[in-house]
C-alpha cells in the first residue's frame, strides 16, 4: 500500500509541473500574439519608436557604423530620421512627397483593439491579414510625377532621389521604356555595400507586421578599392509578386532583412522617402500603361 502511495505521489509531482508549463507556454503564446496584433493596428508607433531610437543614438553621440545595414546591437537596424512632410500636392524641387502614416482605425480594427486591450482572447476572429493586390485607380498624373524621376542612358526610369552608385545602399522599383514608348516589366533593385561581404540570397520585407519573402536571382558583386564589398540584385517582378508590390507601395512601415548564405543577416528600416518612391514609381508605371 505504501509503495502504491509513493508511486502515485511521484506521478503527481511529475504531471503537475508539465501541465503548469504547458499552460504557461499557451499564455505566453497568446500574449505574444496579442502584442503583435496591437502592433499591427498601430504602425505609427513603430515609426515613432524608430525615430526615438535614432534620437537616443544621436544624444549618446554614437559614432556611425561602417556598415549601414549592421544590426548587431539593434532589433530593427540603423534608422534614418524621416524627412519633414511636404504638404504641396506636387513634387517640389529637391524633395519628395511624404506619405502620411495612417492613424485612423476602421470599426473592425477598433473593435479588435478594444478586445485586445480588455484581455478578450477571442481577438483572432477579427483576422489580421496581409495586404493583397488591389487594382485601385491612380489619382496622380504623369506630369505631376515625372519631375521626381530620372531616365538614364539605358532607358531605366527610377526615382531621382536614388543613387545608382555601387557604394550606395538602396532598394527601389525601376522600369525601362521600350522603343514604342511602353514600359517594360517592373523590377525590384537592391544595392548593398559594406566592409563585409554578404552574398544575400533572400530578402524578407516585413511590412506593417507581415513578412513578404522574395528570392532574388544570381546577382552582381565585387569590391571597391579593396575595402568595401558591393552586391546588386535586379529582378523582374512577376504576377506572383503583386501582393509584395502593392504592400510596399501602401505601407506604413517597412523593415528589409537581407539573408546571407554566410549564416548572417542585415536589417534596414526603410525611410518615408523610400516608401514614397515605391508608391510613386508604381503609379507612374501604371499611368504609362505598365501591368504586372
C-alpha positions as protocol buffer text, in pm:
chain_id: "A"
residue {
  index: 1
  type: UNK
  ca { x: 0 y: 0 z: 0 }
}
residue {
  index: 2
  type: UNK
  ca { x: 280 y: 237 z: 94 }
}
residue {
  index: 3
  type: UNK
  ca { x: 461 y: 158 z: -231 }
}
residue {
  index: 4
  type: UNK
  ca { x: 148 y: 238 z: -433 }
}
residue {
  index: 5
  type: UNK
  ca { x: 109 y: 566 z: -247 }
}
residue {
  index: 6
  type: UNK
  ca { x: 470 y: 664 z: -321 }
}
residue {
  index: 7
  type: UNK
  ca { x: 425 y: 583 z: -692 }
}
residue {
  index: 8
  type: UNK
  ca { x: 109 y: 797 z: -713 }
}
residue {
  index: 9
  type: UNK
  ca { x: 286 y: 1081 z: -537 }
}
residue {
  index: 10
  type: UNK
  ca { x: 579 y: 1070 z: -781 }
}
residue {
  index: 11
  type: UNK
  ca { x: 341 y: 1067 z: -1079 }
}
residue {
  index: 12
  type: UNK
  ca { x: 157 y: 1369 z: -940 }
}
residue {
  index: 13
  type: UNK
  ca { x: 481 y: 1557 z: -884 }
}
residue {
  index: 14
  type: UNK
  ca { x: 582 y: 1493 z: -1248 }
}
residue {
  index: 15
  type: UNK
  ca { x: 247 y: 1567 z: -1416 }
}
residue {
  index: 16
  type: UNK
  ca { x: 159 y: 1892 z: -1236 }
}
residue {
  index: 17
  type: UNK
  ca { x: 474 y: 2087 z: -1343 }
}
residue {
  index: 18
  type: UNK
  ca { x: 433 y: 1965 z: -1701 }
}
residue {
  index: 19
  type: UNK
  ca { x: 72 y: 2083 z: -1702 }
}
residue {
  index: 20
  type: UNK
  ca { x: 170 y: 2414 z: -1549 }
}
residue {
  index: 21
  type: UNK
  ca { x: 450 y: 2460 z: -1806 }
}
residue {
  index: 22
  type: UNK
  ca { x: 209 y: 2385 z: -2089 }
}
residue {
  index: 23
  type: UNK
  ca { x: -40 y: 2637 z: -1954 }
}
residue {
  index: 24
  type: UNK
  ca { x: 236 y: 2897 z: -1917 }
}
residue {
  index: 25
  type: UNK
  ca { x: 350 y: 2839 z: -2274 }
}
residue {
  index: 26
  type: UNK
  ca { x: -6 y: 2878 z: -2402 }
}
residue {
  index: 27
  type: UNK
  ca { x: -45 y: 3202 z: -2208 }
}
residue {
  index: 28
  type: UNK
  ca { x: 289 y: 3330 z: -2337 }
}
residue {
  index: 29
  type: UNK
  ca { x: 188 y: 3249 z: -2696 }
}
residue {
  index: 30
  type: UNK
  ca { x: -144 y: 3432 z: -2655 }
}
residue {
  index: 31
  type: UNK
  ca { x: 26 y: 3734 z: -2501 }
}
residue {
  index: 32
  type: UNK
  ca { x: 284 y: 3739 z: -2778 }
}
residue {
  index: 33
  type: UNK
  ca { x: 16 y: 3728 z: -3047 }
}
residue {
  index: 34
  type: UNK
  ca { x: -189 y: 3995 z: -2872 }
}
residue {
  index: 35
  type: UNK
  ca { x: 113 y: 4227 z: -2863 }
}
residue {
  index: 36
  type: UNK
  ca { x: 183 y: 4152 z: -3228 }
}
residue {
  index: 37
  type: UNK
  ca { x: -173 y: 4236 z: -3329 }
}
residue {
  index: 38
  type: UNK
  ca { x: -172 y: 4562 z: -3133 }
}
residue {
  index: 39
  type: UNK
  ca { x: 149 y: 4648 z: -3312 }
}
residue {
  index: 40
  type: UNK
  ca { x: -16 y: 4592 z: -3649 }
}
residue {
  index: 41
  type: UNK
  ca { x: -308 y: 4812 z: -3553 }
}
residue {
  index: 42
  type: UNK
  ca { x: -73 y: 5094 z: -3459 }
}
residue {
  index: 43
  type: UNK
  ca { x: 201 y: 5100 z: -3729 }
}
residue {
  index: 44
  type: UNK
  ca { x: 265 y: 5466 z: -3650 }
}
residue {
  index: 45
  type: UNK
  ca { x: 404 y: 5357 z: -3313 }
}
residue {
  index: 46
  type: UNK
  ca { x: 677 y: 5155 z: -3490 }
}
residue {
  index: 47
  type: UNK
  ca { x: 765 y: 5467 z: -3685 }
}
residue {
  index: 48
  type: UNK
  ca { x: 777 y: 5677 z: -3368 }
}
residue {
  index: 49
  type: UNK
  ca { x: 993 y: 5416 z: -3191 }
}
residue {
  index: 50
  type: UNK
  ca { x: 1236 y: 5416 z: -3482 }
}
residue {
  index: 51
  type: UNK
  ca { x: 1270 y: 5794 z: -3467 }
}
residue {
  index: 52
  type: UNK
  ca { x: 1313 y: 5783 z: -3087 }
}
residue {
  index: 53
  type: UNK
  ca { x: 1584 y: 5518 z: -3121 }
}
residue {
  index: 54
  type: UNK
  ca { x: 1778 y: 5734 z: -3365 }
}
residue {
  index: 55
  type: UNK
  ca { x: 1744 y: 6039 z: -3141 }
}
residue {
  index: 56
  type: UNK
  ca { x: 1879 y: 5837 z: -2848 }
}
residue {
  index: 57
  type: UNK
  ca { x: 2173 y: 5728 z: -3061 }
}
residue {
  index: 58
  type: UNK
  ca { x: 2245 y: 6088 z: -3155 }
}
residue {
  index: 59
  type: UNK
  ca { x: 2216 y: 6202 z: -2793 }
}
residue {
  index: 60
  type: UNK
  ca { x: 2484 y: 5948 z: -2699 }
}
residue {
  index: 61
  type: UNK
  ca { x: 2696 y: 6087 z: -2980 }
}
residue {
  index: 62
  type: UNK
  ca { x: 2736 y: 5736 z: -3109 }
}
residue {
  index: 63
  type: UNK
  ca { x: 2976 y: 5707 z: -3398 }
}
residue {
  index: 64
  type: UNK
  ca { x: 2806 y: 5594 z: -3721 }
}
residue {
  index: 65
  type: UNK
  ca { x: 2867 y: 5233 z: -3813 }
}
residue {
  index: 66
  type: UNK
  ca { x: 3083 y: 5150 z: -4111 }
}
residue {
  index: 67
  type: UNK
  ca { x: 2811 y: 4910 z: -4225 }
}
residue {
  index: 68
  type: UNK
  ca { x: 2477 y: 5095 z: -4262 }
}
residue {
  index: 69
  type: UNK
  ca { x: 2296 y: 4759 z: -4266 }
}
residue {
  index: 70
  type: UNK
  ca { x: 2457 y: 4637 z: -3943 }
}
residue {
  index: 71
  type: UNK
  ca { x: 2214 y: 4524 z: -3672 }
}
residue {
  index: 72
  type: UNK
  ca { x: 2446 y: 4355 z: -3424 }
}
residue {
  index: 73
  type: UNK
  ca { x: 2301 y: 4555 z: -3135 }
}
residue {
  index: 74
  type: UNK
  ca { x: 1966 y: 4674 z: -3273 }
}
residue {
  index: 75
  type: UNK
  ca { x: 1645 y: 4485 z: -3344 }
}
residue {
  index: 76
  type: UNK
  ca { x: 1539 y: 4699 z: -3640 }
}
residue {
  index: 77
  type: UNK
  ca { x: 1875 y: 4808 z: -3771 }
}
residue {
  index: 78
  type: UNK
  ca { x: 2004 y: 5153 z: -3850 }
}
residue {
  index: 79
  type: UNK
  ca { x: 1724 y: 5407 z: -3868 }
}
residue {
  index: 80
  type: UNK
  ca { x: 1715 y: 5720 z: -4083 }
}
residue {
  index: 81
  type: UNK
  ca { x: 1530 y: 6021 z: -3949 }
}
residue {
  index: 82
  type: UNK
  ca { x: 1222 y: 6070 z: -4173 }
}
residue {
  index: 83
  type: UNK
  ca { x: 1216 y: 6393 z: -4376 }
}
residue {
  index: 84
  type: UNK
  ca { x: 966 y: 6664 z: -4293 }
}
residue {
  index: 85
  type: UNK
  ca { x: 635 y: 6621 z: -4472 }
}
residue {
  index: 86
  type: UNK
  ca { x: 564 y: 6843 z: -4773 }
}
residue {
  index: 87
  type: UNK
  ca { x: 202 y: 6948 z: -4792 }
}
residue {
  index: 88
  type: UNK
  ca { x: 205 y: 7057 z: -5157 }
}
residue {
  index: 89
  type: UNK
  ca { x: 32 y: 6807 z: -5387 }
}
residue {
  index: 90
  type: UNK
  ca { x: 308 y: 6836 z: -5647 }
}
residue {
  index: 91
  type: UNK
  ca { x: 673 y: 6741 z: -5630 }
}
residue {
  index: 92
  type: UNK
  ca { x: 897 y: 7021 z: -5502 }
}
residue {
  index: 93
  type: UNK
  ca { x: 1250 y: 7065 z: -5632 }
}
residue {
  index: 94
  type: UNK
  ca { x: 1496 y: 6880 z: -5410 }
}
residue {
  index: 95
  type: UNK
  ca { x: 1232 y: 6698 z: -5206 }
}
residue {
  index: 96
  type: UNK
  ca { x: 1000 y: 6401 z: -5222 }
}
residue {
  index: 97
  type: UNK
  ca { x: 636 y: 6398 z: -5132 }
}
residue {
  index: 98
  type: UNK
  ca { x: 592 y: 6229 z: -4794 }
}
residue {
  index: 99
  type: UNK
  ca { x: 325 y: 5961 z: -4747 }
}
residue {
  index: 100
  type: UNK
  ca { x: 142 y: 6032 z: -4419 }
}
residue {
  index: 101
  type: UNK
  ca { x: 104 y: 5749 z: -4171 }
}
residue {
  index: 102
  type: UNK
  ca { x: -247 y: 5614 z: -4135 }
}
residue {
  index: 103
  type: UNK
  ca { x: -363 y: 5685 z: -3782 }
}
residue {
  index: 104
  type: UNK
  ca { x: -738 y: 5627 z: -3808 }
}
residue {
  index: 105
  type: UNK
  ca { x: -889 y: 5284 z: -3744 }
}
residue {
  index: 106
  type: UNK
  ca { x: -1169 y: 5107 z: -3923 }
}
residue {
  index: 107
  type: UNK
  ca { x: -1459 y: 4995 z: -3699 }
}
residue {
  index: 108
  type: UNK
  ca { x: -1333 y: 4634 z: -3721 }
}
residue {
  index: 109
  type: UNK
  ca { x: -980 y: 4737 z: -3624 }
}
residue {
  index: 110
  type: UNK
  ca { x: -1103 y: 4949 z: -3334 }
}
residue {
  index: 111
  type: UNK
  ca { x: -1321 y: 4662 z: -3210 }
}
residue {
  index: 112
  type: UNK
  ca { x: -1023 y: 4429 z: -3234 }
}
residue {
  index: 113
  type: UNK
  ca { x: -804 y: 4675 z: -3046 }
}
residue {
  index: 114
  type: UNK
  ca { x: -1065 y: 4718 z: -2772 }
}
residue {
  index: 115
  type: UNK
  ca { x: -1089 y: 4340 z: -2745 }
}
residue {
  index: 116
  type: UNK
  ca { x: -712 y: 4303 z: -2714 }
}
residue {
  index: 117
  type: UNK
  ca { x: -672 y: 4576 z: -2455 }
}
residue {
  index: 118
  type: UNK
  ca { x: -953 y: 4440 z: -2237 }
}
residue {
  index: 119
  type: UNK
  ca { x: -799 y: 4094 z: -2235 }
}
residue {
  index: 120
  type: UNK
  ca { x: -1059 y: 3926 z: -2453 }
}
residue {
  index: 121
  type: UNK
  ca { x: -885 y: 3625 z: -2609 }
}
residue {
  index: 122
  type: UNK
  ca { x: -1129 y: 3599 z: -2899 }
}
residue {
  index: 123
  type: UNK
  ca { x: -936 y: 3860 z: -3099 }
}
residue {
  index: 124
  type: UNK
  ca { x: -846 y: 3604 z: -3368 }
}
residue {
  index: 125
  type: UNK
  ca { x: -1196 y: 3634 z: -3512 }
}
residue {
  index: 126
  type: UNK
  ca { x: -1110 y: 3980 z: -3641 }
}
residue {
  index: 127
  type: UNK
  ca { x: -847 y: 3829 z: -3872 }
}
residue {
  index: 128
  type: UNK
  ca { x: -543 y: 4049 z: -3929 }
}
residue {
  index: 129
  type: UNK
  ca { x: -440 y: 3990 z: -4287 }
}
residue {
  index: 130
  type: UNK
  ca { x: -150 y: 4069 z: -4513 }
}
residue {
  index: 131
  type: UNK
  ca { x: -214 y: 4329 z: -4780 }
}
residue {
  index: 132
  type: UNK
  ca { x: -307 y: 4181 z: -5117 }
}
residue {
  index: 133
  type: UNK
  ca { x: -312 y: 4341 z: -5459 }
}
residue {
  index: 134
  type: UNK
  ca { x: -597 y: 4583 z: -5525 }
}
residue {
  index: 135
  type: UNK
  ca { x: -641 y: 4745 z: -5863 }
}
residue {
  index: 136
  type: UNK
  ca { x: -705 y: 5094 z: -5725 }
}
residue {
  index: 137
  type: UNK
  ca { x: -721 y: 5396 z: -5958 }
}
residue {
  index: 138
  type: UNK
  ca { x: -417 y: 5624 z: -5975 }
}
residue {
  index: 139
  type: UNK
  ca { x: -503 y: 5977 z: -5860 }
}
residue {
  index: 140
  type: UNK
  ca { x: -179 y: 6147 z: -5974 }
}
residue {
  index: 141
  type: UNK
  ca { x: -88 y: 6240 z: -6331 }
}
residue {
  index: 142
  type: UNK
  ca { x: 225 y: 6174 z: -6535 }
}
residue {
  index: 143
  type: UNK
  ca { x: 303 y: 6548 z: -6537 }
}
residue {
  index: 144
  type: UNK
  ca { x: 287 y: 6557 z: -6157 }
}
residue {
  index: 145
  type: UNK
  ca { x: 510 y: 6252 z: -6110 }
}
residue {
  index: 146
  type: UNK
  ca { x: 777 y: 6290 z: -6382 }
}
residue {
  index: 147
  type: UNK
  ca { x: 974 y: 6573 z: -6210 }
}
residue {
  index: 148
  type: UNK
  ca { x: 1061 y: 6322 z: -5939 }
}
residue {
  index: 149
  type: UNK
  ca { x: 1215 y: 6071 z: -6182 }
}
residue {
  index: 150
  type: UNK
  ca { x: 1534 y: 6019 z: -6377 }
}
residue {
  index: 151
  type: UNK
  ca { x: 1571 y: 5836 z: -6708 }
}
residue {
  index: 152
  type: UNK
  ca { x: 1932 y: 5723 z: -6755 }
}
residue {
  index: 153
  type: UNK
  ca { x: 2127 y: 5641 z: -7069 }
}
residue {
  index: 154
  type: UNK
  ca { x: 1997 y: 5282 z: -7061 }
}
residue {
  index: 155
  type: UNK
  ca { x: 1636 y: 5400 z: -7061 }
}
residue {
  index: 156
  type: UNK
  ca { x: 1581 y: 5299 z: -6697 }
}
residue {
  index: 157
  type: UNK
  ca { x: 1324 y: 5515 z: -6518 }
}
residue {
  index: 158
  type: UNK
  ca { x: 1357 y: 5545 z: -6138 }
}
residue {
  index: 159
  type: UNK
  ca { x: 1330 y: 5799 z: -5857 }
}
residue {
  index: 160
  type: UNK
  ca { x: 1566 y: 6091 z: -5896 }
}
residue {
  index: 161
  type: UNK
  ca { x: 1650 y: 6060 z: -5526 }
}
residue {
  index: 162
  type: UNK
  ca { x: 1809 y: 5717 z: -5577 }
}
residue {
  index: 163
  type: UNK
  ca { x: 2183 y: 5677 z: -5630 }
}
residue {
  index: 164
  type: UNK
  ca { x: 2295 y: 5404 z: -5871 }
}
residue {
  index: 165
  type: UNK
  ca { x: 2650 y: 5421 z: -5739 }
}
residue {
  index: 166
  type: UNK
  ca { x: 2784 y: 5084 z: -5620 }
}
residue {
  index: 167
  type: UNK
  ca { x: 2881 y: 5246 z: -5289 }
}
residue {
  index: 168
  type: UNK
  ca { x: 2515 y: 5329 z: -5210 }
}
residue {
  index: 169
  type: UNK
  ca { x: 2268 y: 5115 z: -5018 }
}
residue {
  index: 170
  type: UNK
  ca { x: 1933 y: 5136 z: -5197 }
}
residue {
  index: 171
  type: UNK
  ca { x: 1611 y: 4943 z: -5256 }
}
residue {
  index: 172
  type: UNK
  ca { x: 1360 y: 5065 z: -5516 }
}
residue {
  index: 173
  type: UNK
  ca { x: 1135 y: 4995 z: -5816 }
}
residue {
  index: 174
  type: UNK
  ca { x: 1268 y: 5065 z: -6167 }
}
residue {
  index: 175
  type: UNK
  ca { x: 1144 y: 5007 z: -6519 }
}
residue {
  index: 176
  type: UNK
  ca { x: 1271 y: 5072 z: -6870 }
}
residue {
  index: 177
  type: UNK
  ca { x: 1084 y: 5220 z: -7165 }
}
residue {
  index: 178
  type: UNK
  ca { x: 1066 y: 5019 z: -7486 }
}
residue {
  index: 179
  type: UNK
  ca { x: 1118 y: 5160 z: -7836 }
}
residue {
  index: 180
  type: UNK
  ca { x: 742 y: 5203 z: -7877 }
}
residue {
  index: 181
  type: UNK
  ca { x: 730 y: 5413 z: -7556 }
}
residue {
  index: 182
  type: UNK
  ca { x: 567 y: 5143 z: -7344 }
}
residue {
  index: 183
  type: UNK
  ca { x: 711 y: 5041 z: -7007 }
}
residue {
  index: 184
  type: UNK
  ca { x: 894 y: 4711 z: -6986 }
}
residue {
  index: 185
  type: UNK
  ca { x: 841 y: 4487 z: -6679 }
}
residue {
  index: 186
  type: UNK
  ca { x: 866 y: 4649 z: -6336 }
}
residue {
  index: 187
  type: UNK
  ca { x: 1183 y: 4548 z: -6150 }
}
residue {
  index: 188
  type: UNK
  ca { x: 1297 y: 4540 z: -5787 }
}
residue {
  index: 189
  type: UNK
  ca { x: 1655 y: 4655 z: -5742 }
}
residue {
  index: 190
  type: UNK
  ca { x: 1859 y: 4617 z: -5421 }
}
residue {
  index: 191
  type: UNK
  ca { x: 2206 y: 4764 z: -5373 }
}
residue {
  index: 192
  type: UNK
  ca { x: 2423 y: 4664 z: -5078 }
}
residue {
  index: 193
  type: UNK
  ca { x: 2768 y: 4799 z: -4988 }
}
residue {
  index: 194
  type: UNK
  ca { x: 2964 y: 4749 z: -4666 }
}
residue {
  index: 195
  type: UNK
  ca { x: 3302 y: 4645 z: -4535 }
}
residue {
  index: 196
  type: UNK
  ca { x: 3198 y: 4279 z: -4510 }
}
residue {
  index: 197
  type: UNK
  ca { x: 3076 y: 4050 z: -4789 }
}
residue {
  index: 198
  type: UNK
  ca { x: 2717 y: 3927 z: -4752 }
}
residue {
  index: 199
  type: UNK
  ca { x: 2619 y: 3719 z: -5057 }
}
residue {
  index: 200
  type: UNK
  ca { x: 2247 y: 3757 z: -4985 }
}
residue {
  index: 201
  type: UNK
  ca { x: 2011 y: 3500 z: -5137 }
}
residue {
  index: 202
  type: UNK
  ca { x: 1678 y: 3600 z: -4979 }
}
residue {
  index: 203
  type: UNK
  ca { x: 1500 y: 3925 z: -4898 }
}
residue {
  index: 204
  type: UNK
  ca { x: 1236 y: 3939 z: -4626 }
}
residue {
  index: 205
  type: UNK
  ca { x: 1024 y: 4252 z: -4629 }
}
residue {
  index: 206
  type: UNK
  ca { x: 836 y: 4299 z: -4300 }
}
residue {
  index: 207
  type: UNK
  ca { x: 552 y: 4532 z: -4397 }
}
residue {
  index: 208
  type: UNK
  ca { x: 316 y: 4657 z: -4125 }
}
residue {
  index: 209
  type: UNK
  ca { x: 399 y: 4344 z: -3926 }
}
residue {
  index: 210
  type: UNK
  ca { x: 369 y: 4081 z: -4201 }
}
residue {
  index: 211
  type: UNK
  ca { x: 655 y: 3906 z: -4381 }
}
residue {
  index: 212
  type: UNK
  ca { x: 683 y: 3902 z: -4760 }
}
residue {
  index: 213
  type: UNK
  ca { x: 978 y: 3686 z: -4872 }
}
residue {
  index: 214
  type: UNK
  ca { x: 1150 y: 3745 z: -5206 }
}
residue {
  index: 215
  type: UNK
  ca { x: 1420 y: 3534 z: -5370 }
}
residue {
  index: 216
  type: UNK
  ca { x: 1649 y: 3734 z: -5599 }
}
residue {
  index: 217
  type: UNK
  ca { x: 1823 y: 3571 z: -5892 }
}
residue {
  index: 218
  type: UNK
  ca { x: 2201 y: 3543 z: -5910 }
}
residue {
  index: 219
  type: UNK
  ca { x: 2332 y: 3897 z: -5885 }
}
residue {
  index: 220
  type: UNK
  ca { x: 2646 y: 4101 z: -5940 }
}
residue {
  index: 221
  type: UNK
  ca { x: 2902 y: 4159 z: -5669 }
}
residue {
  index: 222
  type: UNK
  ca { x: 3254 y: 4291 z: -5634 }
}
residue {
  index: 223
  type: UNK
  ca { x: 3486 y: 4516 z: -5433 }
}
residue {
  index: 224
  type: UNK
  ca { x: 3561 y: 4887 z: -5421 }
}
residue {
  index: 225
  type: UNK
  ca { x: 3918 y: 4997 z: -5351 }
}
residue {
  index: 226
  type: UNK
  ca { x: 3976 y: 4663 z: -5181 }
}
residue {
  index: 227
  type: UNK
  ca { x: 3796 y: 4781 z: -4865 }
}
residue {
  index: 228
  type: UNK
  ca { x: 3425 y: 4767 z: -4950 }
}
residue {
  index: 229
  type: UNK
  ca { x: 3213 y: 4483 z: -5084 }
}
residue {
  index: 230
  type: UNK
  ca { x: 2916 y: 4561 z: -5306 }
}
residue {
  index: 231
  type: UNK
  ca { x: 2625 y: 4350 z: -5430 }
}
residue {
  index: 232
  type: UNK
  ca { x: 2337 y: 4439 z: -5658 }
}
residue {
  index: 233
  type: UNK
  ca { x: 2027 y: 4236 z: -5746 }
}
residue {
  index: 234
  type: UNK
  ca { x: 1789 y: 4349 z: -6020 }
}
residue {
  index: 235
  type: UNK
  ca { x: 1485 y: 4125 z: -6066 }
}
residue {
  index: 236
  type: UNK
  ca { x: 1180 y: 4140 z: -6289 }
}
residue {
  index: 237
  type: UNK
  ca { x: 866 y: 4133 z: -6075 }
}
residue {
  index: 238
  type: UNK
  ca { x: 624 y: 3856 z: -6171 }
}
residue {
  index: 239
  type: UNK
  ca { x: 245 y: 3830 z: -6119 }
}
residue {
  index: 240
  type: UNK
  ca { x: 323 y: 3617 z: -5811 }
}
residue {
  index: 241
  type: UNK
  ca { x: 484 y: 3928 z: -5657 }
}
residue {
  index: 242
  type: UNK
  ca { x: 178 y: 4154 z: -5692 }
}
residue {
  index: 243
  type: UNK
  ca { x: 96 y: 4142 z: -5320 }
}
residue {
  index: 244
  type: UNK
  ca { x: 451 y: 4246 z: -5230 }
}
residue {
  index: 245
  type: UNK
  ca { x: 441 y: 4531 z: -5485 }
}
residue {
  index: 246
  type: UNK
  ca { x: 109 y: 4657 z: -5352 }
}
residue {
  index: 247
  type: UNK
  ca { x: 219 y: 4629 z: -4988 }
}
residue {
  index: 248
  type: UNK
  ca { x: 544 y: 4820 z: -5049 }
}
residue {
  index: 249
  type: UNK
  ca { x: 350 y: 5100 z: -5222 }
}
residue {
  index: 250
  type: UNK
  ca { x: 85 y: 5124 z: -4947 }
}
residue {
  index: 251
  type: UNK
  ca { x: 291 y: 5054 z: -4635 }
}
residue {
  index: 252
  type: UNK
  ca { x: 301 y: 5239 z: -4305 }
}
residue {
  index: 253
  type: UNK
  ca { x: 645 y: 5098 z: -4218 }
}
residue {
  index: 254
  type: UNK
  ca { x: 888 y: 4853 z: -4380 }
}
residue {
  index: 255
  type: UNK
  ca { x: 1189 y: 4663 z: -4250 }
}
residue {
  index: 256
  type: UNK
  ca { x: 1406 y: 4478 z: -4501 }
}
residue {
  index: 257
  type: UNK
  ca { x: 1613 y: 4180 z: -4391 }
}
residue {
  index: 258
  type: UNK
  ca { x: 1893 y: 4062 z: -4621 }
}
residue {
  index: 259
  type: UNK
  ca { x: 1952 y: 3691 z: -4560 }
}
residue {
  index: 260
  type: UNK
  ca { x: 2305 y: 3573 z: -4631 }
}
residue {
  index: 261
  type: UNK
  ca { x: 2446 y: 3239 z: -4743 }
}
residue {
  index: 262
  type: UNK
  ca { x: 2715 y: 3304 z: -4482 }
}
residue {
  index: 263
  type: UNK
  ca { x: 2469 y: 3249 z: -4199 }
}
residue {
  index: 264
  type: UNK
  ca { x: 2423 y: 3616 z: -4109 }
}
residue {
  index: 265
  type: UNK
  ca { x: 2168 y: 3881 z: -4196 }
}
residue {
  index: 266
  type: UNK
  ca { x: 2134 y: 4256 z: -4202 }
}
residue {
  index: 267
  type: UNK
  ca { x: 1819 y: 4459 z: -4137 }
}
residue {
  index: 268
  type: UNK
  ca { x: 1733 y: 4804 z: -4268 }
}
residue {
  index: 269
  type: UNK
  ca { x: 1434 y: 5015 z: -4164 }
}
residue {
  index: 270
  type: UNK
  ca { x: 1320 y: 5192 z: -4480 }
}
residue {
  index: 271
  type: UNK
  ca { x: 1263 y: 5566 z: -4468 }
}
residue {
  index: 272
  type: UNK
  ca { x: 948 y: 5759 z: -4555 }
}
residue {
  index: 273
  type: UNK
  ca { x: 1121 y: 5871 z: -4874 }
}
residue {
  index: 274
  type: UNK
  ca { x: 1191 y: 5515 z: -4986 }
}
residue {
  index: 275
  type: UNK
  ca { x: 832 y: 5410 z: -4919 }
}
residue {
  index: 276
  type: UNK
  ca { x: 709 y: 5713 z: -5112 }
}
residue {
  index: 277
  type: UNK
  ca { x: 935 y: 5619 z: -5404 }
}
residue {
  index: 278
  type: UNK
  ca { x: 773 y: 5274 z: -5420 }
}
residue {
  index: 279
  type: UNK
  ca { x: 427 y: 5433 z: -5438 }
}
residue {
  index: 280
  type: UNK
  ca { x: 518 y: 5697 z: -5697 }
}
residue {
  index: 281
  type: UNK
  ca { x: 710 y: 5456 z: -5921 }
}
residue {
  index: 282
  type: UNK
  ca { x: 421 y: 5209 z: -5924 }
}
residue {
  index: 283
  type: UNK
  ca { x: 177 y: 5492 z: -6003 }
}
residue {
  index: 284
  type: UNK
  ca { x: 393 y: 5621 z: -6290 }
}
residue {
  index: 285
  type: UNK
  ca { x: 443 y: 5270 z: -6424 }
}
residue {
  index: 286
  type: UNK
  ca { x: 66 y: 5208 z: -6434 }
}
residue {
  index: 287
  type: UNK
  ca { x: -11 y: 5551 z: -6583 }
}
residue {
  index: 288
  type: UNK
  ca { x: 229 y: 5475 z: -6867 }
}
residue {
  index: 289
  type: UNK
  ca { x: 49 y: 5150 z: -6940 }
}
residue {
  index: 290
  type: UNK
  ca { x: 253 y: 4906 z: -6736 }
}
residue {
  index: 291
  type: UNK
  ca { x: 88 y: 4595 z: -6595 }
}
residue {
  index: 292
  type: UNK
  ca { x: 200 y: 4323 z: -6357 }
}
